Amino acid sequence: MKKTLTAYLAALLFLVVADGIWLGLLMPQQYQAWLPLLLRAAAFYLLYPVGVGMLAVLPALERSSWTHAAALGALPGLLAMAPMT
């Protein structure tokens, strides 16, 4: 259970930091108009790390390999972000 919770929190932290950099520093004018819609996406921010944790982080912890986590995490990342481009 501790491993699962750690995987979830790590994925959530990474998602919040990465999106914070993207939304706050790189594209602030464009996303300010979309902010009300982004706030509705709170469910995504809570559920997406569950998928990343289950599909990438936990299998990588079993193998003790960060490269395995990166490879397994690339697909959910691509699938989540592709519709936004």
C-alpha positions as CSV (number, residue, x, y, z in Angstrom):
1,M,0.0,0.0,0.0
2,K,2.8,2.4,0.9
3,K,4.4,1.8,-2.5
4,T,1.2,2.5,-4.3
5,L,0.6,5.7,-2.4
6,T,4.1,6.8,-3.0
7,A,3.8,6.1,-6.8
8,Y,0.5,8.1,-6.9
9,L,2.0,11.1,-5.0
10,A,5.1,11.1,-7.1
11,A,3.1,11.1,-10.3
12,L,0.7,13.8,-9.0
13,L,3.6,16.0,-7.9
14,F,5.3,15.7,-11.3
15,L,2.1,16.4,-13.1
16,V,1.4,19.5,-11.0
17,V,4.9,20.9,-11.4
18,A,5.1,20.2,-15.1
19,D,1.7,21.8,-15.8
20,G,2.6,24.7,-13.5
21,I,5.7,25.4,-15.5
22,W,3.8,25.1,-18.8
23,L,0.7,27.0,-17.8
24,G,2.4,29.6,-15.6
25,L,5.6,30.4,-17.3
26,L,5.5,29.3,-20.9
27,M,2.0,29.9,-22.1
28,P,0.2,32.2,-19.5
29,Q,-1.7,34.5,-21.9
30,Q,-3.2,31.6,-23.9
31,Y,-4.2,29.6,-20.9
32,Q,-5.7,32.4,-18.8
33,A,-8.6,32.5,-21.2
34,W,-9.1,28.8,-20.7
35,L,-8.7,28.8,-16.9
36,P,-12.4,28.1,-16.1
37,L,-12.2,25.1,-18.4
38,L,-9.0,23.9,-16.8
39,L,-10.4,24.2,-13.3
40,R,-13.1,21.7,-14.4
41,A,-10.4,19.3,-15.3
42,A,-9.6,18.7,-11.7
43,A,-10.8,15.1,-12.0
44,F,-8.0,14.5,-14.6
45,Y,-5.4,15.8,-12.1
46,L,-6.6,13.4,-9.5
47,L,-7.2,10.3,-11.7
48,Y,-4.3,10.5,-14.2
49,P,-1.6,9.9,-11.6
50,V,-3.4,6.7,-10.7
51,G,-2.9,5.5,-14.3
52,V,0.7,6.6,-14.4
53,G,1.4,4.9,-11.1
54,M,-0.2,1.7,-12.1
55,L,1.2,1.5,-15.6
56,A,4.6,3.0,-15.2
57,V,5.8,3.7,-11.7
58,L,4.9,0.5,-9.9
59,P,6.3,-1.8,-12.7
60,A,9.5,0.3,-12.7
61,L,9.8,0.0,-9.0
62,E,9.6,-3.8,-9.3
63,R,12.5,-3.7,-11.8
64,S,14.3,-0.9,-10.0
65,S,14.7,1.0,-13.3
66,W,13.9,4.6,-13.9
67,T,14.4,4.0,-17.7
68,H,11.6,1.4,-17.5
69,A,9.4,4.0,-15.8
70,A,10.2,6.6,-18.5
71,A,9.5,4.2,-21.3
72,L,6.2,3.0,-19.8
73,G,5.2,6.5,-18.8
74,A,5.7,8.0,-22.3
75,L,2.6,6.4,-23.8
76,P,0.1,7.6,-21.2
77,G,1.7,11.0,-21.4
78,L,1.4,11.1,-25.1
79,L,-2.2,10.0,-25.0
80,A,-3.1,12.6,-22.4
81,M,-1.4,15.5,-24.0
82,A,-1.9,14.8,-27.7
83,P,-5.5,16.1,-27.8
84,M,-4.4,19.4,-26.3
85,T,-2.1,20.2,-29.2
